[in-house]
Amino acid sequence: MAGDHLQVLDALDTAKTQLYHFTTILIAGMGLFTDAYDLFSISLITKLLGRIYYTTNLNAPKPGTLPPKVSSALTGVALVGTLTGKLFFGWLGDKIVCSIAPCLSFSKSPKGVMATLCFFRFWLGFGIGGDYPLSATIMSEYANKKTRSRVRGCLLGGGFGILTSCIVALIVSVTFDHAYNKPTYAENAAASTVAKTDYIWRIIVMFGALPAALTFYWRMKMPE
C-alpha cells in the first residue's frame, strides 16, 4: 500500500500540466471565491439591517442602526465558525446549503432575525473553515513540482469574491432603488423604507451560494 501511494505521488510530481490541473484550479479557486463572498458580504448589509429592524422612532433625525453587540455578533460568529471548522471539519465542507440558509432567517422580532442569522452564519463559517485549507492542499497535491508555486498563485478567488460581493450589493441596491420611487428618510421617514426592502440583504447573501452550486453542477456533468 505504501509503495502504491508513493508511486501515485511521484506520478503527480512528474506529470505535465494537463486539463485536470486547470479544472482543479477552477474548482479550488471557486471555493475560495465563495468563502470570501460569504464572509465579507455581511459588512455590506449591516446598515440596511439596522434601518429595517432597528428604526423604532420615526421622529429621529436618522434611521436606526444595529446595536454594537449585534453588529459584532453578526461579523464575528462566522469567524468563530471558521476557526471551529478548521479544527473539526467534516462533511460540512460542501457548504452550499449553509450559504443559502442565512437569507432564510426568520422571526417577527429583530432579535429573532439576528439570532437565526447568527446561527446560520456560524455553520456557514464552519464549512468555510474546512474549505480554506482544503482548497490550498488539493491544489498543492495535484500540481507538479515545477508549477506548484505558480499554480498556488492562481488561487485568487478570495479577492474576486470580496470584489464581487461589493458589485452584487451595488447592483441589487440600485435595482430596488429604481423599482420603488420612494422619498428619502428626511422627507418621509415612514414611507422611505418599503416592506420589500427586506429582500435586498437576503438576495445579496443568497448570491454567495450560486457560484458553488454552478461549480458543483459543472463538475458532475464533466466526463471522468
N, C-alpha and C positions, 0 to 999 in steps of 0.2 A: 504493500500500500504506500509506504513512504517513497519507494522508488518511482512508482507511477505518479505520485504527487510532484516529485521533483522534475520529472520529465515534462509534465504539463507546464510548470513554471518556466522551465528552460525554453519550451516552445513559444510561450508568450513573450519572453525576453528577446528572442531572436527573430520573431515574426516581423515581416514587413508591414508597413502601415496599410491597412485594408479598410473596407467599408464598415466592418463591425467596430473599428476604432472611432469613426465619426458617429456611428449610431450610439455608442456608449457616451461620447462627449455630449451629444444632444440630450440623451435621457438624464444623465447626471447633472448637466447644466440646467435642464428644466426643473429638476428637483430643487436646486439652489435658488433658481428664479422664483419658484412658488414659495419657498421658505421665506425669502426676503420680502416678497409681496405681503404675505400673511402677517409677518412680524411688524412691519413698519406702516402698513396701511391704517392701523388703529390711530396713529398720531394725526392722520388727516381728517378724522371724523369726530374727534373729541369735542370740538367747538359745536358741531352740529348736534351731537348727543346732549350737550348742555343746554342748547337752545330748545330742543324738543322736549326734554324730560325735566328740566330744572328751571323753566321760565314760569314762576309761580305768581309774580307780581307784574301785571301788565302796565302798571304805572311807573315802573322803574325805568331809568334812562337807557339802560342797555338790557339785552336779553340775558337769560340765565346761563351759567357756566357750570361745568362739572365741579363738584367739591374736590379739593386737592387729594383727599384719600381715595375717592372713587377713580379719579384720573390716574393716580399712581397704581391702583389695583389693576385697572384695565391694561396698562402698559406692562406692569411687572409680572402679572400672573403667567403670561405666555413665556416669559424668560425663565421663570421658575420651572414651568413645564419643560422647557428646552433642556435645562440642566438635568432634570429628572429623567427625561427621555434619553439623554446621552449616557446616563449611568445604567438605566434599566430598560433600554429599548427592546421591543419585541415585535409583535405583529402589527403594531400601530404605525410601522414605517410607511404603509400605504395610507396617507392621511387625507385622501380626497374627501371623505365623509366629514372629518373634523374641519376642513376648510369651509364647507357649506354650513355646518351647524351654527356658528356664531350669528349668522344672519337670521336664524330662526329663533333667536332669543325672544322670549315672550313673557308677558305679565301685564297686569293692569296698573302696576305701580312702577315708578322709576327705579326703586331699589330692587324690585323683582327682575326687571330687564337687565340691570347692571350685574346682578348676581348670576343670572343664567349666562350672560355674555362672558363673565369671568370664568365660569365653569367650563364652557366650551373652549375658551381660549387657552385654558390650562392644558386640555387634552390636545389641542392644536399644537401647542408648544412641545408637548411630549412627543408627538410624531416628528416634529421638526428636529428635535434633539437627536433622534435616531438617524434622520436623513442627512444631516450635516456631515458627520464623519463617514457615513456610508458612501455618499457621492464621491468624496475625495479618495476613499480607499479603493472603490471599484475602478475608478479611473486609473489609479496607480497600478493596480494589478493587471489591468488589460493592456496598458501601454508597454511598448518595448523599451529597452534600456536607452536607446538613442533619442527617442522622442518623449520620454516620460516627463521631463520638466516642461517642455513646450506644450504637451497635452494638458498638464495640470494648469498651465497658464491660460488655456482656452476656457476654463470654467469661470466665466464672467457673469454667470446667471444672477448672482446676488445684486450686483449694481444695476443690471437691467430690470430686476424685479422691483427695486425701490423706485427707479425712474418710471416704470410702467404704473405703479400704484399712484403716483402723482398725476400722470396723464389720465388715467381712468377716473380718478376723483374729479379732475377738472372737467372732463367731458360729461360725466353724469350730472355734475352740479350745474353746468351751463345749460344742458338739455332741459333739466327741470325748471331752471330759471326762465327759459324762453317759453316753456309749455304753460306755465302759470303766471299770468300777468298780475302780480300781487304788489301791494305797496311795501315800502320799507318799514322797518320796525319803528323808526322815528315818526313816520306818517300815521301808521295804524298798527299798533303792537298786536292786537288780537287777530287781524287779518293777514299779518305778514308771514305767518308760518302755517301753511295748509296741511291737512291731515296726511296727504301723500308724501310730504317731505320725509316722513319716516322711512320711505322706500330707498332714499338716496344712500344712506350709510349701509343698508342691507345689500344693495346691489354692488357697491364698492367692495365690501367684504367678500361677497359670494364669488366675485370675479376671480379671486385667487384660486378657486378650485378648477377653473376652466383649463388652464394650461396643463395641469396634472392629469385631468380627465382625457384631454386630447392626446397627450403623450402615451397614456396607458392604452387608449384605443388604437392608436397608430402602431404601438409595439405588438399588440395582439394580432393585428392584421398582417404584420410582416411575416414572410415565409422564413422558416427556420433554416 
